[in-house]
């Protein structure tokens, strides 16, 4: 008897192919709780099965909906496209990761797209930083130069007042407080009156749009500094160095030149940058660290040769107009240059001082001028800073 086998009929397999599965961590997006789950890599998508109670299907994610999320090395983090909830899967099993990537054709395999995106973001961030630096170096100064002429005098005065508090504290290194400013004690009032007379003559000739506020402070350097808004500090050392009232007046006229040209305002805004510009627009002059930066800028400012020459020219013209000696500024500058103790300190930021002196002395003055103050007033002004009591000179607090 012959038995014929029908080979066309399908032969039932011993068992169906196993569905890849593995452990994962599931966040349902409604809370921060993590759930240990089993992931089945089915034909149409991932089946998320709870570990406890075992076998309960929590969700099913179709392959076309899967999207790779940012994750640390060795972790596949998945979410769903268009998902409003922050549900996600975290898979660390490399075999399970491979099985998912084999079936999810639209998924970014190996994270190459994400890495390219990160490199692109890093490049754009670097370009943005470079742009900000270039703007800070070139754009902000140019913007400030164009805006400064339109800053109202009242706004400039407020800017100066905000900076003044920090400048005063920085100058008063001995913490003298009220006694730091000369001309307030009984024996100094005549000197204060003489200073006011000298400043009054210069201010009348200059006709500045801001009121000048000039004070002599107890510092040994022969220096002066102009703040935005008309505030000028004169060091006691400059009074000591000046041999004539016109020499002191020439320095004050130079600082008034910076005030007239708004050099201090421009430098402060250029250095403090956009924080001060936006603060000015919002009426806030004391917010953040801009004021501290601005104060340091004023004390350490290094004006260009063009700016210094312009202030010198302003001093010469103003002294001629006020009836003083326009060459006096050159005389005191020449003396300070040779001052071994303080000369370099005051002129280190003033470029080409010898050329400046030559330019000042080259101005034709015509008929000799009379001193801007008489002998009595000049003598009183030289005594505007009376010696402090011993305990105060040593750093004691003056009441």
C-alpha positions in Angstrom: 0.0 0.0 0.0 1.5 3.3 -1.0 0.9 6.5 1.0 1.2 9.8 -0.9 1.9 13.0 1.1 0.2 16.2 0.0 3.1 18.7 0.1 0.9 21.6 -0.9 -0.9 21.7 2.5 0.7 24.1 5.1 2.5 22.5 7.9 1.6 24.0 11.3 4.7 25.2 13.1 5.6 23.8 16.4 5.0 27.3 18.0 4.4 30.9 16.9 7.4 33.3 16.8 8.1 35.0 20.1 7.1 38.6 20.4 10.1 40.7 21.6 9.6 42.1 25.0 11.5 43.6 27.8 11.5 45.8 30.9 11.1 49.6 30.8 10.0 52.5 32.9 6.8 54.3 32.1 5.6 57.8 33.1 2.0 58.4 32.3 2.3 62.2 32.1 -0.2 62.9 34.8 2.2 62.8 37.7 5.9 62.2 38.4 5.4 58.6 39.6 7.4 56.0 37.7 5.9 52.6 36.7 7.8 49.5 36.1 6.3 48.0 32.9 6.9 45.3 30.3 7.1 46.4 26.7 5.8 44.1 23.9 7.1 44.9 20.4 3.9 43.9 18.6 3.3 44.1 14.9 1.5 47.5 14.9 3.2 49.2 17.8 4.4 49.0 21.4 2.1 47.5 24.0 2.8 48.8 27.5 1.9 46.2 30.2 1.8 46.9 33.9 4.0 44.9 36.2 1.5 45.1 39.0 -1.2 43.9 38.5 0.6 41.8 35.9 -0.9 41.6 32.5 -2.9 44.8 32.5 -2.4 46.8 29.3 -1.8 50.5 30.2 -1.4 51.9 26.7 -0.5 51.0 23.1 1.7 53.3 21.0 1.8 52.9 17.2 5.2 53.0 15.6 4.5 56.0 13.3 3.7 58.0 16.5 6.9 57.4 18.3 9.5 60.2 18.7 12.9 60.0 20.2 13.4 62.4 23.2 16.7 63.8 24.6 18.2 61.2 26.9 21.5 60.2 28.6 23.9 57.7 27.0 22.5 54.1 27.0 18.9 55.1 27.4 16.2 55.3 24.7 13.6 57.8 25.8 10.4 57.8 23.7 7.4 60.0 23.6 4.4 60.3 21.2 4.1 62.9 18.5 1.2 65.3 19.2 0.9 64.1 22.7 -0.5 66.8 25.0 0.5 64.8 28.1 4.2 64.3 29.0 4.0 60.5 28.9 7.2 58.8 28.1 9.1 55.5 28.1 12.7 54.9 29.2 14.3 51.8 27.9 17.7 50.5 28.9 17.6 47.0 27.4 19.8 47.2 24.2 18.0 44.1 22.6 14.7 45.8 23.2 16.0 49.1 21.8 17.2 47.3 18.6 13.8 45.5 18.2 11.9 48.8 18.4 14.3 50.6 16.0 13.9 47.7 13.5 10.1 48.1 13.5 9.7 51.9 13.9 10.9 53.0 10.4 10.2 56.7 11.1 12.1 56.7 14.4 15.5 58.5 14.5 17.8 55.4 14.6 20.7 55.7 17.0 19.9 59.3 17.8 21.8 60.7 14.8 19.2 63.3 14.1 19.1 64.4 17.7 22.9 64.8 17.7 22.8 66.8 14.5 20.1 69.0 16.1 22.3 69.5 19.2 25.2 70.5 17.0 23.1 72.9 15.1 21.8 74.4 18.4 25.3 74.6 19.7 26.5 76.4 16.5 23.6 78.8 16.6 24.2 79.5 20.3 27.9 80.2 19.6 26.9 82.5 16.7 24.5 84.3 19.0 27.2 84.8 21.6 29.6 86.1 19.0 26.9 88.5 17.8 26.3 89.7 21.3 30.1 90.3 21.8 30.4 92.2 18.5 27.3 94.2 19.4 28.7 95.1 22.8 32.1 96.1 21.4 30.9 98.0 18.3 27.1 98.3 18.3 26.5 99.6 21.8 29.2 102.4 21.6 27.8 103.5 18.3 24.3 103.5 19.6 25.3 105.4 22.7 27.2 108.0 20.7 24.0 108.7 18.7 21.7 108.7 21.7 23.7 110.8 24.2 22.9 114.2 22.5 19.2 113.4 23.0 19.4 112.5 26.7 17.6 115.3 28.6 19.6 117.2 31.2 17.2 116.1 33.9 17.9 112.4 33.0 21.6 113.0 32.9 21.5 114.6 36.4 19.7 111.5 37.8 22.3 109.3 36.2 25.0 111.3 37.8 23.3 111.2 41.2 23.0 107.4 41.0 26.7 107.1 40.1 27.8 109.7 42.6 26.9 107.5 45.7 29.3 104.8 44.6 32.0 107.2 43.4 32.0 109.0 46.7 32.3 105.7 48.6 35.2 104.6 46.4 37.0 107.9 46.8 36.6 108.0 50.6 39.1 105.3 51.3 39.7 106.5 54.9 36.0 106.4 55.7 36.0 110.0 56.8 32.3 110.4 56.1 31.1 114.0 56.4 34.6 115.3 56.9 35.8 113.9 53.6 34.5 117.0 51.8 36.5 120.1 52.5 35.0 123.5 53.1 32.4 122.6 55.7 34.1 123.4 58.9 34.2 126.9 60.4 37.9 127.5 59.5 37.2 126.3 55.9 34.2 128.5 55.0 36.3 131.3 53.5 37.9 128.8 51.2 34.6 127.4 50.2 33.4 130.9 49.4 36.5 131.5 47.2 35.9 128.2 45.4 32.3 129.2 44.7 33.5 132.5 43.3 35.9 130.8 41.0 33.4 128.2 39.8 30.8 131.0 39.4 33.0 132.9 37.0 33.6 129.8 34.9 30.0 128.7 35.0 28.8 132.2 33.9 31.2 132.1 30.9 30.3 128.5 30.0 26.5 128.8 30.3 26.2 125.0 30.6 22.7 123.5 30.5 23.4 121.7 33.9 24.3 123.3 37.3 27.9 122.6 38.4 28.5 121.1 41.8 32.1 121.2 42.6 33.6 119.8 45.9 37.2 119.5 47.2 37.8 116.1 48.9 40.6 115.0 51.1 42.8 112.9 48.7 46.5 113.6 48.1 46.5 113.0 44.4 46.6 116.1 42.1 43.5 115.0 40.2 39.9 115.9 39.4 37.0 113.9 38.0 33.7 114.9 36.3 30.6 112.8 36.7 27.5 112.9 34.5 25.2 115.8 35.2 27.8 118.4 36.3 29.3 116.9 39.5 33.0 117.5 39.8 35.3 116.3 42.5 38.7 118.0 43.0 41.3 116.3 45.1 43.1 118.3 47.8 46.4 117.3 46.1 45.4 119.4 43.1 44.8 122.5 45.3 48.3 121.9 46.8 49.9 121.6 43.4 48.3 124.7 41.9 50.5 127.8 42.3 47.9 130.2 40.9 44.1 130.4 40.9 44.2 130.2 37.1 46.0 126.8 37.1 43.2 125.4 39.2 40.6 127.2 37.1 42.2 125.7 33.9 41.8 122.2 35.3 38.2 122.9 36.3 37.5 124.3 32.9 39.0 121.1 31.4 36.6 119.0 33.5 33.7 121.3 32.5 34.7 120.5 28.9 34.0 116.8 29.6 30.6 117.9 31.2 29.7 120.0 28.2 30.6 117.2 25.7 28.8 114.6 28.0 31.9 112.5 27.9 31.2 110.9 31.3 27.7 110.0 30.3 28.8 108.5 27.1 31.6 106.4 28.7 29.2 105.2 31.5 26.6 104.1 29.1 29.1 102.4 26.8 30.6 100.4 29.7 27.4 99.7 31.7 25.8 98.8 28.4 22.2 98.0 27.6 21.2 97.6 31.3 21.7 101.3 31.9 20.0 102.3 28.6 16.9 100.2 29.4 17.0 101.5 32.9 17.0 105.1 31.7 14.0 104.4 29.5 12.1 102.8 32.4 13.2 105.5 34.9 15.3 103.1 36.9 18.9 104.3 37.5 19.9 102.2 40.5 18.9 98.7 39.6 21.3 95.7 39.3 25.0 96.1 39.2 25.0 98.8 36.4 25.6 101.6 38.9 28.7 99.9 40.4 30.1 99.3 36.9 29.4 102.9 36.0 31.1 104.2 39.1 34.3 102.2 38.4 34.2 103.4 34.8 34.1 107.0 35.9 37.1 106.6 38.2 39.1 104.5 35.8 38.0 106.1 32.5 40.6 106.5 29.9 39.5 109.1 27.4 40.9 109.0 23.8 43.4 111.6 22.7 40.7 113.3 20.6 38.4 113.6 23.6 41.2 115.0 25.9 42.3 117.4 23.2 38.8 118.6 22.8 38.5 119.2 26.6 41.8 121.1 26.5 40.6 123.3 23.7 37.4 123.9 25.7 39.5 124.9 28.7 41.6 127.3 26.7 38.5 129.0 25.1 36.6 129.2 28.4 39.6 130.7 30.3 39.9 133.3 27.6 36.2 134.1 27.8 36.3 134.2 31.7 39.3 136.6 31.6 41.8 134.0 32.9 45.2 132.7 31.7 44.5 130.0 29.0 48.1 128.8 29.4 47.7 128.0 33.1 46.4 124.5 32.4 49.6 123.7 30.5 51.7 125.0 33.4 50.1 122.7 36.0 50.1 119.7 33.7 53.8 120.2 33.1 54.4 120.4 36.9 52.4 117.2 37.5 54.3 115.3 34.8 57.5 115.9 36.8 55.8 115.0 40.1 57.6 111.7 41.0 55.0 110.8 43.6 51.7 111.5 41.8 52.6 112.4 38.2 52.2 109.0 36.7 49.0 108.3 38.7 47.1 111.3 37.3 48.5 111.3 33.7 48.6 107.6 33.0 45.2 107.9 31.4 45.9 111.1 29.6 47.5 110.3 26.2 50.5 112.3 24.8 50.6 114.8 27.7 53.6 116.7 26.3 51.8 117.2 23.0 48.8 118.5 24.9 50.9 121.0 26.8 52.5 122.2 23.6 49.0 122.7 22.0 47.8 124.6 25.0 50.9 126.9 25.0 50.6 127.5 21.3 47.4 129.5 21.7 47.9 133.2 21.3 46.6 135.0 24.3 47.0 138.7 23.4 47.2 141.1 26.3 48.2 139.7 29.7 45.2 138.7 31.8 44.5 139.4 35.4 44.3 136.5 37.9 40.8 135.0 38.0 40.9 135.4 41.8 42.6 138.1 43.9 45.3 137.3 46.4 43.0 137.1 49.5 40.5 134.7 47.8 43.3 132.5 46.5 44.9 132.4 49.9 41.6 131.3 51.5 41.1 128.7 48.8 44.5 127.2 49.5 43.3 126.6 53.1 39.9 125.0 52.1 41.1 121.7 53.6 42.1 122.4 57.2 44.0 119.7 59.0 41.7 117.2 60.7 42.1 116.4 64.5 44.6 113.6 65.1 42.0 111.0 65.8 40.2 111.8 62.5 43.4 111.8 60.5 44.1 108.3 61.8 40.8 107.1 60.5 38.5 107.8 63.4 34.9 108.6 62.6 34.0 112.3 62.5 30.7 113.3 63.9 
